[in-house]
Structures are given as C-alpha cells and as structure tokens.
Amino acid sequence: MKRWCAIGFITTYLMILFYGLIAGTLHYKHRDHMGMYFIVWDMFCGWDCYESRRHLVAEGESGQFYDCTPPWSQLNPYLEGPRHHYDIWGHYNGRVAENTLRHTDHEPIRQIIMVEEMWNKKYNMPEYLWSKKFDDPKQKNSYYYVRAIFDAKGSMTRQHYDWPSHLAYRALMNNPRLKEDIARSRPFMESALGTSKIQPAAYIVPPNSSSSSF
C-alpha cells in the first residue's frame, strides 16, 4: 500500500510539473490563479540591478514646478511602493497627475513630466548587511531621467526608453566597431524587410540633449 501511495504521489507530482512546463511554454492559463506560481518557472523575470521610482512634476506657465504625487491616502498593492511607481511604461501616470491637478488649485499647466529615479539595488541592503559586505559607507547615488512628458490633460506627448536601455544605447554609440557592424547590416535588413522607412518604437527613440536629464 505504501509503495502504491509513493508511486501515485511521484506520478502526480511529475504530471503537475509537466503541466506547469507546458503552460509556461505555451502561455496557457499560466497566470489564472496564484497556484500557478508554484509550477510555472518565471522567477526573476525582467529583473535588473536598478531600483526605480517615478516622480510626477507639473510645469506651470510661469515656470513654477508642482509635485503631482497624489496627496490622499495611497493604495500600495505591493509592499510600501505607491501604485504609480508600478507603471513602468508611464502610460497611465499622466492620468494620475491630471487627477491630482484637477483636485488642487494652481496656475495653468504647460506640461506634466514623469521623472524616473534610478539607483543600484545594492543600496536597498540594510546597514548590518552592508557593513559585512562593503568597507565603504553606504551612500545612495540616484540618477534622474525624464521618462515621459504629458500635456495638461494627461495625454502622453513624448516617451523615452528606460534607464538601462539608455545606458545600452550610449554604450553602443561609443563602440565604433558595433556602429560599423550596424551600418554594414542595415542595407541587408532593409532589403530583407522590403522597406527603407523602418521607424523605431516610441520608447526607444534616443532622447535629445534638452530633455534627457532633469
């Protein structure tokens, strides 16, 4: 009896894992419920070494800047971060800022700016762990980057790629060999696709010098 129970348990366990593998590979109901987390291997998906926060700033016609972070009680769906930080593409943060402006008194607004703050995740370590791993004092260094620009109604007018993509693009542009490889392969790619008017997606358009920093 014990042997049959062991065989049944192992068989059931392997079948569940096989189902999780198929569901994760084919994206078949792999996010339908929380139990799928234990059988679908998607841990650390999209993880990078930077922590990010998003600041919403409105620019008035006089040049005065206003903090558009919602002033009322925040909804924190995951730990301590307010929900507007989870909109990584910035598609809805314009609406968040516009909602704040709609309920506050201010001068006419020219534009809304979403500033992305980035820092290395190692600075999230508590002090007692930091002191064991590093000899230097813990001094957090943040990078600020204009991620998106909205009009006064919250509609997006401009969007830049994220900070890791920005660093990758700069590294690419500073590598003469890679630039030569791109120049040589471009005619082949254009002929293969049958067009010479390939336009990059909005989020990978290189930001110009006037709006790449805040």
Secondary structure as UniProt FT lines:
FT   HELIX           2..26
FT   TURN            30..31
FT   HELIX           34..38
FT   TURN            43..46
FT   STRAND          50..60
FT   TURN            61..62
FT   STRAND          65..67
FT   TURN            79..80
FT   HELIX           83..86
FT   TURN            88..89
FT   TURN            91..92
FT   HELIX           93..102
FT   STRAND          109..120
FT   HELIX           121..124
FT   HELIX           127..133
FT   STRAND          143..150
FT   TURN            152..153
FT   STRAND          156..159
FT   HELIX           163..173
FT   HELIX           176..193
FT   HELIX           202..204
FT   TURN            209..211
//
